[in-house]
Amino acid sequence: MERIHDVVVHRSVDGQVFTGEQIVSGTVTTTGASFGFPGLLALRVRDGHITHVRDYMDGLRVAHTLGRLPAVVDSPAGDED
């Protein structure tokens, strides 16, 4: 990852939950291929502290960029390397 950009932050009605949309981009060091993935963060903030974070990204797109999509697609659910 080299850059996070196109960030948009949304605040919930209760003021404690925020979502952030962003693009994470960079270059795969092993191949030199450029990548850009949209991502989403969901955060809960209480008393000025982040108490919960979820980070969502397109896992299939990441696997494809890293040249691992065939292994992901061919692997039965729950199988690990």
Biopython code that builds the backbone (N, CA, C, O; Angstrom):
import numpy as np
from Bio.PDB.StructureBuilder import StructureBuilder

atoms = [
    (1, "MET", "N", (0.839, -1.157, 0.000)),
    (1, "MET", "CA", (0.000, 0.000, 0.000)),
    (1, "MET", "C", (0.897, 1.237, 0.000)),
    (1, "MET", "O", (1.819, 1.364, 0.805)),
    (2, "GLU", "N", (0.600, 2.125, -0.913)),
    (2, "GLU", "CA", (1.372, 3.356, -1.020)),
    (2, "GLU", "C", (0.532, 4.591, -0.727)),
    (2, "GLU", "O", (1.059, 5.642, -0.363)),
    (3, "ARG", "N", (-0.791, 4.451, -0.890)),
    (3, "ARG", "CA", (-1.616, 5.646, -0.807)),
    (3, "ARG", "C", (-3.053, 5.285, -0.452)),
    (3, "ARG", "O", (-3.586, 4.283, -0.929)),
    (4, "ILE", "N", (-3.667, 6.093, 0.376)),
    (4, "ILE", "CA", (-5.105, 6.020, 0.642)),
    (4, "ILE", "C", (-5.684, 7.348, 0.177)),
    (4, "ILE", "O", (-5.238, 8.410, 0.613)),
    (5, "HIS", "N", (-6.672, 7.293, -0.701)),
    (5, "HIS", "CA", (-7.204, 8.523, -1.285)),
    (5, "HIS", "C", (-8.684, 8.395, -1.566)),
    (5, "HIS", "O", (-9.285, 7.344, -1.342)),
    (6, "ASP", "N", (-9.261, 9.468, -2.054)),
    (6, "ASP", "CA", (-10.700, 9.554, -2.323)),
    (6, "ASP", "C", (-11.504, 9.149, -1.088)),
    (6, "ASP", "O", (-12.457, 8.375, -1.178)),
    (7, "VAL", "N", (-11.106, 9.679, 0.055)),
    (7, "VAL", "CA", (-11.736, 9.332, 1.331)),
    (7, "VAL", "C", (-13.015, 10.142, 1.514)),
    (7, "VAL", "O", (-13.034, 11.358, 1.323)),
    (8, "VAL", "N", (-14.079, 9.442, 1.887)),
    (8, "VAL", "CA", (-15.357, 10.074, 2.227)),
    (8, "VAL", "C", (-15.792, 9.485, 3.564)),
    (8, "VAL", "O", (-15.832, 8.266, 3.725)),
    (9, "VAL", "N", (-16.117, 10.354, 4.527)),
    (9, "VAL", "CA", (-16.536, 9.904, 5.851)),
    (9, "VAL", "C", (-18.011, 10.233, 6.046)),
    (9, "VAL", "O", (-18.467, 11.333, 5.732)),
    (10, "HIS", "N", (-18.747, 9.255, 6.573)),
    (10, "HIS", "CA", (-20.175, 9.417, 6.865)),
    (10, "HIS", "C", (-20.384, 9.195, 8.361)),
    (10, "HIS", "O", (-19.879, 8.226, 8.927)),
    (11, "ARG", "N", (-21.127, 10.091, 8.994)),
    (11, "ARG", "CA", (-21.426, 9.978, 10.424)),
    (11, "ARG", "C", (-22.865, 9.506, 10.592)),
    (11, "ARG", "O", (-23.768, 9.984, 9.906)),
    (12, "SER", "N", (-23.070, 8.561, 11.514)),
    (12, "SER", "CA", (-24.415, 8.043, 11.756)),
    (12, "SER", "C", (-25.237, 9.049, 12.561)),
    (12, "SER", "O", (-24.713, 10.041, 13.069)),
    (13, "VAL", "N", (-26.506, 8.775, 12.663)),
    (13, "VAL", "CA", (-27.417, 9.647, 13.396)),
    (13, "VAL", "C", (-27.050, 9.700, 14.878)),
    (13, "VAL", "O", (-27.166, 10.754, 15.503)),
    (14, "ASP", "N", (-26.604, 8.565, 15.454)),
    (14, "ASP", "CA", (-26.283, 8.563, 16.892)),
    (14, "ASP", "C", (-24.940, 9.217, 17.199)),
    (14, "ASP", "O", (-24.627, 9.446, 18.367)),
    (15, "GLY", "N", (-24.132, 9.525, 16.173)),
    (15, "GLY", "CA", (-22.878, 10.224, 16.362)),
    (15, "GLY", "C", (-21.720, 9.377, 16.838)),
    (15, "GLY", "O", (-20.610, 9.888, 16.989)),
    (16, "GLN", "N", (-21.947, 8.082, 17.080)),
    (16, "GLN", "CA", (-20.876, 7.202, 17.536)),
    (16, "GLN", "C", (-20.330, 6.311, 16.440)),
    (16, "GLN", "O", (-19.203, 5.826, 16.540)),
    (17, "VAL", "N", (-21.105, 6.091, 15.405)),
    (17, "VAL", "CA", (-20.686, 5.187, 14.331)),
    (17, "VAL", "C", (-20.366, 6.010, 13.088)),
    (17, "VAL", "O", (-21.136, 6.873, 12.666)),
    (18, "PHE", "N", (-19.207, 5.710, 12.524)),
    (18, "PHE", "CA", (-18.753, 6.381, 11.317)),
    (18, "PHE", "C", (-18.416, 5.323, 10.284)),
    (18, "PHE", "O", (-17.937, 4.243, 10.631)),
    (19, "THR", "N", (-18.662, 5.624, 9.021)),
    (19, "THR", "CA", (-18.170, 4.777, 7.946)),
    (19, "THR", "C", (-17.275, 5.640, 7.069)),
    (19, "THR", "O", (-17.531, 6.823, 6.845)),
    (20, "GLY", "N", (-16.229, 5.013, 6.588)),
    (20, "GLY", "CA", (-15.311, 5.708, 5.704)),
    (20, "GLY", "C", (-15.085, 4.900, 4.445)),
    (20, "GLY", "O", (-14.751, 3.716, 4.495)),
    (21, "GLU", "N", (-15.272, 5.555, 3.326)),
    (21, "GLU", "CA", (-14.986, 4.936, 2.038)),
    (21, "GLU", "C", (-13.638, 5.462, 1.565)),
    (21, "GLU", "O", (-13.326, 6.640, 1.744)),
    (22, "GLN", "N", (-12.840, 4.583, 0.959)),
    (22, "GLN", "CA", (-11.542, 5.014, 0.474)),
    (22, "GLN", "C", (-11.061, 4.109, -0.644)),
    (22, "GLN", "O", (-11.591, 3.019, -0.863)),
    (23, "ILE", "N", (-10.046, 4.587, -1.344)),
    (23, "ILE", "CA", (-9.337, 3.782, -2.332)),
    (23, "ILE", "C", (-7.929, 3.575, -1.784)),
    (23, "ILE", "O", (-7.248, 4.531, -1.413)),
    (24, "VAL", "N", (-7.505, 2.328, -1.738)),
    (24, "VAL", "CA", (-6.146, 1.976, -1.317)),
    (24, "VAL", "C", (-5.400, 1.587, -2.585)),
    (24, "VAL", "O", (-5.849, 0.716, -3.330)),
    (25, "SER", "N", (-4.265, 2.226, -2.833)),
    (25, "SER", "CA", (-3.533, 1.928, -4.062)),
    (25, "SER", "C", (-2.051, 1.742, -3.776)),
    (25, "SER", "O", (-1.535, 2.153, -2.736)),
    (26, "GLY", "N", (-1.392, 1.113, -4.726)),
    (26, "GLY", "CA", (0.036, 0.865, -4.593)),
    (26, "GLY", "C", (0.540, 0.010, -5.727)),
    (26, "GLY", "O", (-0.075, -0.063, -6.791)),
    (27, "THR", "N", (1.661, -0.634, -5.496)),
    (27, "THR", "CA", (2.300, -1.490, -6.489)),
    (27, "THR", "C", (2.650, -2.820, -5.837)),
    (27, "THR", "O", (3.202, -2.852, -4.738)),
    (28, "VAL", "N", (2.329, -3.913, -6.516)),
    (28, "VAL", "CA", (2.712, -5.237, -6.032)),
    (28, "VAL", "C", (4.215, -5.386, -6.252)),
    (28, "VAL", "O", (4.689, -5.303, -7.385)),
    (29, "THR", "N", (4.958, -5.603, -5.179)),
    (29, "THR", "CA", (6.418, -5.618, -5.285)),
    (29, "THR", "C", (6.937, -6.787, -6.115)),
    (29, "THR", "O", (7.978, -6.666, -6.761)),
    (30, "THR", "N", (6.232, -7.917, -6.112)),
    (30, "THR", "CA", (6.725, -9.091, -6.842)),
    (30, "THR", "C", (6.481, -9.021, -8.342)),
    (30, "THR", "O", (7.189, -9.662, -9.119)),
    (31, "THR", "N", (5.463, -8.228, -8.760)),
    (31, "THR", "CA", (5.130, -8.185, -10.187)),
    (31, "THR", "C", (5.255, -6.793, -10.797)),
    (31, "THR", "O", (5.344, -6.654, -12.016)),
    (32, "GLY", "N", (5.260, -5.775, -9.963)),
    (32, "GLY", "CA", (5.267, -4.405, -10.471)),
    (32, "GLY", "C", (3.903, -3.915, -10.903)),
    (32, "GLY", "O", (3.778, -2.791, -11.389)),
    (33, "ALA", "N", (2.871, -4.740, -10.736)),
    (33, "ALA", "CA", (1.514, -4.355, -11.140)),
    (33, "ALA", "C", (0.947, -3.318, -10.181)),
    (33, "ALA", "O", (1.108, -3.426, -8.966)),
    (34, "SER", "N", (0.288, -2.323, -10.736)),
    (34, "SER", "CA", (-0.397, -1.323, -9.923)),
    (34, "SER", "C", (-1.739, -1.866, -9.480)),
    (34, "SER", "O", (-2.349, -2.679, -10.174)),
    (35, "PHE", "N", (-2.204, -1.410, -8.310)),
    (35, "PHE", "CA", (-3.527, -1.804, -7.865)),
    (35, "PHE", "C", (-4.237, -0.626, -7.232)),
    (35, "PHE", "O", (-3.613, 0.331, -6.776)),
    (36, "GLY", "N", (-5.548, -0.718, -7.215)),
    (36, "GLY", "CA", (-6.406, 0.244, -6.532)),
    (36, "GLY", "C", (-7.659, -0.485, -6.091)),
    (36, "GLY", "O", (-8.426, -0.961, -6.928)),
    (37, "PHE", "N", (-7.876, -0.578, -4.796)),
    (37, "PHE", "CA", (-9.024, -1.310, -4.256)),
    (37, "PHE", "C", (-9.919, -0.364, -3.477)),
    (37, "PHE", "O", (-9.437, 0.407, -2.647)),
    (38, "PRO", "N", (-11.225, -0.418, -3.738)),
    (38, "PRO", "CA", (-12.126, 0.344, -2.878)),
    (38, "PRO", "C", (-12.245, -0.378, -1.537)),
    (38, "PRO", "O", (-12.232, -1.607, -1.476)),
    (39, "GLY", "N", (-12.357, 0.394, -0.484)),
    (39, "GLY", "CA", (-12.503, -0.195, 0.840)),
    (39, "GLY", "C", (-13.517, 0.572, 1.655)),
    (39, "GLY", "O", (-13.911, 1.684, 1.303)),
    (40, "LEU", "N", (-13.931, -0.035, 2.744)),
    (40, "LEU", "CA", (-14.903, 0.572, 3.643)),
    (40, "LEU", "C", (-14.485, 0.285, 5.073)),
    (40, "LEU", "O", (-14.204, -0.863, 5.418)),
    (41, "LEU", "N", (-14.442, 1.303, 5.900)),
    (41, "LEU", "CA", (-14.192, 1.151, 7.330)),
    (41, "LEU", "C", (-15.467, 1.488, 8.077)),
    (41, "LEU", "O", (-16.148, 2.460, 7.751)),
    (42, "ALA", "N", (-15.785, 0.693, 9.069)),
    (42, "ALA", "CA", (-16.879, 0.995, 9.985)),
    (42, "ALA", "C", (-16.253, 1.144, 11.366)),
    (42, "ALA", "O", (-15.587, 0.227, 11.847)),
    (43, "LEU", "N", (-16.460, 2.281, 12.000)),
    (43, "LEU", "CA", (-15.836, 2.579, 13.289)),
    (43, "LEU", "C", (-16.882, 3.014, 14.303)),
    (43, "LEU", "O", (-17.856, 3.683, 13.958)),
    (44, "ARG", "N", (-16.674, 2.629, 15.554)),
    (44, "ARG", "CA", (-17.469, 3.147, 16.660)),
    (44, "ARG", "C", (-16.515, 3.947, 17.541)),
    (44, "ARG", "O", (-15.438, 3.473, 17.901)),
    (45, "VAL", "N", (-16.930, 5.174, 17.884)),
    (45, "VAL", "CA", (-16.116, 6.060, 18.699)),
    (45, "VAL", "C", (-16.907, 6.422, 19.956)),
    (45, "VAL", "O", (-18.055, 6.861, 19.881)),
    (46, "ARG", "N", (-16.263, 6.228, 21.120)),
    (46, "ARG", "CA", (-16.871, 6.619, 22.406)),
    (46, "ARG", "C", (-15.847, 7.400, 23.213)),
    (46, "ARG", "O", (-14.698, 6.977, 23.340)),
    (47, "ASP", "N", (-16.250, 8.514, 23.745)),
    (47, "ASP", "CA", (-15.385, 9.347, 24.582)),
    (47, "ASP", "C", (-14.049, 9.655, 23.895)),
    (47, "ASP", "O", (-13.001, 9.688, 24.542)),
    (48, "GLY", "N", (-14.101, 9.879, 22.594)),
    (48, "GLY", "CA", (-12.903, 10.240, 21.853)),
    (48, "GLY", "C", (-11.977, 9.094, 21.502)),
    (48, "GLY", "O", (-10.890, 9.317, 20.968)),
    (49, "HIS", "N", (-12.394, 7.858, 21.796)),
    (49, "HIS", "CA", (-11.567, 6.680, 21.508)),
    (49, "HIS", "C", (-12.285, 5.758, 20.534)),
    (49, "HIS", "O", (-13.495, 5.554, 20.629)),
    (50, "ILE", "N", (-11.528, 5.207, 19.601)),
    (50, "ILE", "CA", (-12.091, 4.203, 18.694)),
    (50, "ILE", "C", (-12.238, 2.915, 19.490)),
    (50, "ILE", "O", (-11.254, 2.379, 20.001)),
    (51, "THR", "N", (-13.471, 2.418, 19.594)),
    (51, "THR", "CA", (-13.732, 1.209, 20.381)),
    (51, "THR", "C", (-13.989, -0.020, 19.521)),
    (51, "THR", "O", (-13.971, -1.146, 20.019)),
    (52, "HIS", "N", (-14.228, 0.193, 18.237)),
    (52, "HIS", "CA", (-14.510, -0.940, 17.351)),
    (52, "HIS", "C", (-14.196, -0.523, 15.917)),
    (52, "HIS", "O", (-14.535, 0.585, 15.501)),
    (53, "VAL", "N", (-13.553, -1.401, 15.168)),
    (53, "VAL", "CA", (-13.244, -1.129, 13.761)),
    (53, "VAL", "C", (-13.492, -2.383, 12.946)),
    (53, "VAL", "O", (-13.106, -3.478, 13.353)),
    (54, "ARG", "N", (-14.119, -2.232, 11.824)),
    (54, "ARG", "CA", (-14.231, -3.281, 10.805)),
    (54, "ARG", "C", (-13.698, -2.698, 9.511)),
    (54, "ARG", "O", (-14.011, -1.561, 9.160)),
    (55, "ASP", "N", (-12.888, -3.479, 8.797)),
    (55, "ASP", "CA", (-12.262, -3.030, 7.557)),
    (55, "ASP", "C", (-12.686, -4.000, 6.458)),
    (55, "ASP", "O", (-12.382, -5.191, 6.527)),
    (56, "TYR", "N", (-13.378, -3.499, 5.458)),
    (56, "TYR", "CA", (-13.887, -4.341, 4.379)),
    (56, "TYR", "C", (-13.199, -3.984, 3.061)),
    (56, "TYR", "O", (-13.022, -2.811, 2.732)),
    (57, "MET", "N", (-12.815, -5.026, 2.313)),
    (57, "MET", "CA", (-12.170, -4.828, 1.026)),
    (57, "MET", "C", (-12.583, -5.984, 0.106)),
    (57, "MET", "O", (-12.998, -7.040, 0.584)),
    (58, "ASP", "N", (-12.472, -5.790, -1.167)),
    (58, "ASP", "CA", (-12.815, -6.808, -2.154)),
    (58, "ASP", "C", (-11.723, -7.878, -2.187)),
    (58, "ASP", "O", (-10.729, -7.740, -2.899)),
    (59, "GLY", "N", (-11.918, -8.939, -1.415)),
    (59, "GLY", "CA", (-10.919, -9.992, -1.296)),
    (59, "GLY", "C", (-10.586, -10.690, -2.605)),
    (59, "GLY", "O", (-9.432, -11.054, -2.830)),
    (60, "LEU", "N", (-11.573, -10.883, -3.471)),
    (60, "LEU", "CA", (-11.303, -11.531, -4.759)),
    (60, "LEU", "C", (-10.435, -10.640, -5.650)),
    (60, "LEU", "O", (-9.580, -11.129, -6.389)),
    (61, "ARG", "N", (-10.664, -9.344, -5.571)),
    (61, "ARG", "CA", (-9.840, -8.421, -6.363)),
    (61, "ARG", "C", (-8.396, -8.409, -5.851)),
    (61, "ARG", "O", (-7.452, -8.343, -6.639)),
    (62, "VAL", "N", (-8.235, -8.473, -4.538)),
    (62, "VAL", "CA", (-6.896, -8.542, -3.952)),
    (62, "VAL", "C", (-6.198, -9.826, -4.406)),
    (62, "VAL", "O", (-5.046, -9.791, -4.840)),
    (63, "ALA", "N", (-6.904, -10.965, -4.303)),
    (63, "ALA", "CA", (-6.330, -12.251, -4.717)),
    (63, "ALA", "C", (-5.939, -12.222, -6.193)),
    (63, "ALA", "O", (-4.881, -12.732, -6.563)),
    (64, "HIS", "N", (-6.780, -11.634, -7.031)),
    (64, "HIS", "CA", (-6.483, -11.542, -8.460)),
    (64, "HIS", "C", (-5.216, -10.722, -8.697)),
    (64, "HIS", "O", (-4.344, -11.126, -9.466)),
    (65, "THR", "N", (-5.119, -9.583, -8.042)),
    (65, "THR", "CA", (-3.959, -8.716, -8.220)),
    (65, "THR", "C", (-2.675, -9.402, -7.773)),
    (65, "THR", "O", (-1.620, -9.201, -8.374)),
    (66, "LEU", "N", (-2.759, -10.212, -6.721)),
    (66, "LEU", "CA", (-1.584, -10.913, -6.209)),
    (66, "LEU", "C", (-1.302, -12.216, -6.953)),
    (66, "LEU", "O", (-0.355, -12.931, -6.625)),
    (67, "GLY", "N", (-2.135, -12.526, -7.966)),
    (67, "GLY", "CA", (-1.937, -13.747, -8.738)),
    (67, "GLY", "C", (-2.371, -15.002, -7.997)),
    (67, "GLY", "O", (-1.927, -16.101, -8.328)),
    (68, "ARG", "N", (-3.237, -14.852, -6.994)),
    (68, "ARG", "CA", (-3.668, -15.987, -6.179)),
    (68, "ARG", "C", (-5.141, -16.352, -6.376)),
    (68, "ARG", "O", (-5.671, -17.197, -5.654)),
    (69, "LEU", "N", (-5.796, -15.729, -7.336)),
    (69, "LEU", "CA", (-7.219, -16.004, -7.535)),
    (69, "LEU", "C", (-7.495, -17.471, -7.840)),
    (69, "LEU", "O", (-8.429, -18.027, -7.263)),
    (70, "PRO", "N", (-6.727, -18.137, -8.725)),
    (70, "PRO", "CA", (-7.004, -19.553, -8.976)),
    (70, "PRO", "C", (-6.945, -20.392, -7.688)),
    (70, "PRO", "O", (-7.769, -21.287, -7.497)),
    (71, "ALA", "N", (-5.994, -20.113, -6.824)),
    (71, "ALA", "CA", (-5.890, -20.873, -5.572)),
    (71, "ALA", "C", (-7.089, -20.617, -4.676)),
    (71, "ALA", "O", (-7.569, -21.531, -4.006)),
    (72, "VAL", "N", (-7.575, -19.384, -4.656)),
    (72, "VAL", "CA", (-8.736, -19.049, -3.834)),
    (72, "VAL", "C", (-9.985, -19.713, -4.394)),
    (72, "VAL", "O", (-10.783, -20.275, -3.644)),
    (73, "VAL", "N", (-10.155, -19.650, -5.699)),
    (73, "VAL", "CA", (-11.345, -20.222, -6.337)),
    (73, "VAL", "C", (-11.348, -21.743, -6.234)),
    (73, "VAL", "O", (-12.402, -22.346, -6.032)),
    (74, "ASP", "N", (-10.177, -22.371, -6.372)),
    (74, "ASP", "CA", (-10.085, -23.833, -6.349)),
    (74, "ASP", "C", (-10.116, -24.420, -4.943)),
    (74, "ASP", "O", (-10.316, -25.624, -4.789)),
    (75, "SER", "N", (-9.927, -23.608, -3.929)),
    (75, "SER", "CA", (-9.853, -24.084, -2.556)),
    (75, "SER", "C", (-11.251, -24.272, -1.989)),
    (75, "SER", "O", (-12.074, -23.361, -2.070)),
    (76, "PRO", "N", (-11.536, -25.444, -1.413)),
    (76, "PRO", "CA", (-12.839, -25.624, -0.760)),
    (76, "PRO", "C", (-12.989, -24.650, 0.404)),
    (76, "PRO", "O", (-11.999, -24.248, 1.016)),
    (77, "ALA", "N", (-14.218, -24.275, 0.704)),
    (77, "ALA", "CA", (-14.460, -23.357, 1.823)),
    (77, "ALA", "C", (-13.869, -23.898, 3.100)),
    (77, "ALA", "O", (-14.040, -25.070, 3.434)),
    (78, "GLY", "N", (-13.172, -23.035, 3.810)),
    (78, "GLY", "CA", (-12.575, -23.430, 5.079)),
    (78, "GLY", "C", (-11.204, -24.040, 4.941)),
    (78, "GLY", "O", (-10.544, -24.268, 5.954)),
    (79, "ASP", "N", (-10.740, -24.317, 3.731)),
    (79, "ASP", "CA", (-9.410, -24.885, 3.513)),
    (79, "ASP", "C", (-8.378, -23.786, 3.660)),
    (79, "ASP", "O", (-8.584, -22.680, 3.160)),
    (80, "GLU", "N", (-7.277, -24.061, 4.331)),
    (80, "GLU", "CA", (-6.225, -23.072, 4.498)),
    (80, "GLU", "C", (-4.937, -23.566, 3.879)),
    (80, "GLU", "O", (-4.692, -24.768, 3.782)),
    (81, "ASP", "N", (-4.095, -22.588, 3.451)),
    (81, "ASP", "CA", (-2.778, -22.936, 2.901)),
    (81, "ASP", "C", (-1.890, -23.482, 3.985)),
    (81, "ASP", "O", (-0.739, -23.833, 3.723)),
]
sb = StructureBuilder()
sb.init_structure("model")
sb.init_model(0)
sb.init_chain("A")
sb.init_seg("    ")
for serial, (resi, resn, name, xyz) in enumerate(atoms, 1):
    if name == "N":
        sb.init_residue(resn, " ", resi, " ")
    sb.init_atom(name, np.array(xyz, "f"), 0.0, 1.0, " ", f" {name:<3s}", serial, name[0])
structure = sb.get_structure()
